[in-house]
Amino acid sequence: QVQLAESGGGTVQPGGSLRLSCVFWGERFSLYFMGWYRQAPGQQRELVARITPGGSTGYEDSVKGRFTISRDNAKGTVYLQMNNPTPDDTAVYYCNAQNMRSGIEYWGQGTQVTVSS
């Protein structure tokens, strides 16, 4: 059974930086696409960034050039480096793991990110 645990959330000033981490355990990390989603109050959950086991990445348009997703396969960890955040980035951020063979998905419990001066 896959389990995910996010950390690194908090309050950051506009233009600052923050790094989220998600530790994965329970199965082979290298079999999973990993992603970060977010959900703001009253909004639907949306994909922010995704990374394949081989390291290919994709981003939601509004975060391109500001956020970077990466993974350390040896540590079973995925990161989201958030640079130059704006108040529009305020949301609960969720880590997602999707098995590349079965499509089964798992979610972390979420971590709050608040961008405010």
C-alpha positions in Angstrom: 0.0 0.0 0.0 1.5 3.3 -1.1 1.7 6.1 1.4 2.6 9.7 0.8 3.6 12.3 3.3 4.0 16.0 2.4 6.0 18.6 4.2 7.3 22.1 3.7 4.1 24.1 3.6 3.7 27.4 5.4 3.4 31.1 4.8 5.7 32.8 2.3 5.9 36.4 1.1 5.2 37.2 -2.5 8.5 36.9 -4.4 10.0 34.6 -1.8 10.6 30.9 -2.2 9.4 27.6 -0.6 10.1 24.0 -1.2 7.6 21.2 -0.7 8.6 17.6 -0.2 6.7 14.4 -0.5 8.0 11.1 0.7 6.7 7.9 -1.0 6.9 4.5 0.5 5.2 1.1 0.2 6.0 0.2 -3.4 8.6 0.8 -6.1 8.9 4.5 -6.6 10.2 4.1 -10.1 6.9 2.7 -11.3 5.0 5.9 -10.5 4.3 9.2 -12.1 4.4 11.8 -9.4 2.5 15.1 -9.3 1.6 18.1 -7.3 -2.0 19.3 -7.3 -3.5 22.2 -5.4 -6.9 23.3 -4.3 -7.9 26.8 -3.3 -11.0 27.5 -1.3 -14.1 27.2 -3.5 -12.0 25.9 -6.4 -11.5 22.6 -8.0 -8.3 20.7 -7.4 -5.9 21.3 -10.3 -2.7 19.8 -11.5 0.3 22.0 -10.9 3.2 19.9 -12.1 4.0 16.3 -13.0 7.1 14.2 -13.4 7.7 10.8 -15.0 9.9 8.2 -13.6 12.5 9.2 -16.2 12.4 12.8 -15.2 10.2 14.4 -17.9 8.2 17.2 -16.5 5.0 19.2 -17.3 3.5 22.3 -15.7 0.3 24.2 -15.4 0.7 27.4 -17.5 0.6 29.9 -14.6 3.5 28.3 -12.7 5.8 27.8 -15.7 9.2 29.5 -15.1 8.5 29.8 -11.4 7.9 26.3 -10.0 10.2 23.3 -10.5 9.2 19.7 -9.9 12.0 17.1 -9.3 12.4 13.7 -7.9 15.1 11.7 -6.1 14.5 8.1 -7.0 17.0 6.9 -4.5 15.2 8.7 -1.6 11.7 8.0 -2.9 11.0 11.7 -2.7 9.4 14.3 -5.0 9.9 18.1 -4.6 8.2 21.2 -5.7 10.4 24.3 -5.6 8.2 27.4 -5.6 10.0 30.6 -6.6 8.4 34.0 -6.9 5.0 32.9 -5.6 2.0 35.2 -5.7 -1.2 35.3 -3.6 -2.9 33.3 -6.4 -0.7 30.4 -5.5 -2.3 30.1 -2.0 -3.9 26.7 -1.7 -3.6 23.3 -0.1 -1.0 21.4 -2.1 -1.4 17.6 -2.5 1.1 15.0 -3.6 -0.1 12.5 -6.1 1.3 9.1 -7.2 -0.1 7.3 -10.2 1.1 3.7 -11.1 2.3 3.9 -14.7 1.0 0.3 -15.3 -2.4 0.1 -13.5 -3.3 3.8 -13.3 -4.1 3.5 -9.7 -3.6 6.8 -7.8 -2.7 7.7 -4.3 -2.9 11.0 -2.5 -1.1 12.7 0.4 -3.0 14.5 3.1 -2.1 17.9 1.8 0.0 20.8 3.0 -1.2 24.4 3.2 0.7 27.1 1.4 -0.2 30.7 2.0 1.4 33.6 0.0 0.9 36.8 1.9 2.8 39.9 2.9 
